[in-house]
Amino acid sequence: MSNSHTLRPVVIDELMHDPSVRDILINDARFVAIDDGNGLRMVGTTSEAETRAFIEREVRTSGRRID
């Protein structure tokens, strides 16, 4: 995997709508890896605020909530 200083910021919503992405993994609320059928690879970073906002949006559309 790449070192964090070489990673670019990514938008989680864009990855969610990419049909080639099978899995998205977010580690420590910052480091983003994907599996696109070619194995797991680190693709970038995100902020804790974006990660939380994404989770809250997804949970809200499912009719559930986060306490």
Secondary structure as the mmCIF struct_conf table of DSSP 4:
data_model
#
loop_
_struct_conf.conf_type_id
_struct_conf.id
_struct_conf.beg_label_comp_id
_struct_conf.beg_label_asym_id
_struct_conf.beg_label_seq_id
_struct_conf.end_label_comp_id
_struct_conf.end_label_asym_id
_struct_conf.end_label_seq_id
HELX_RH_3T_P HELX_RH_3T_P1 SER A 4 THR A 6
HELX_LH_PP_P HELX_LH_PP_P1 LEU A 7 LEU A 7
STRN STRN1 ARG A 8 PRO A 9
HELX_RH_AL_P HELX_RH_AL_P1 ILE A 12 MET A 16
TURN_TY1_P TURN_TY1_P1 HIS A 17 HIS A 17
TURN_TY1_P TURN_TY1_P2 PRO A 19 SER A 20
STRN STRN2 ASP A 23 ASN A 27
TURN_TY1_P TURN_TY1_P3 ASP A 28 ARG A 30
STRN STRN3 PHE A 31 ASP A 35
BEND BEND1 ASP A 36 ASN A 38
STRN STRN4 LEU A 40 THR A 45
HELX_RH_AL_P HELX_RH_AL_P2 GLU A 48 THR A 61
TURN_TY1_P TURN_TY1_P4 SER A 62 GLY A 63
#
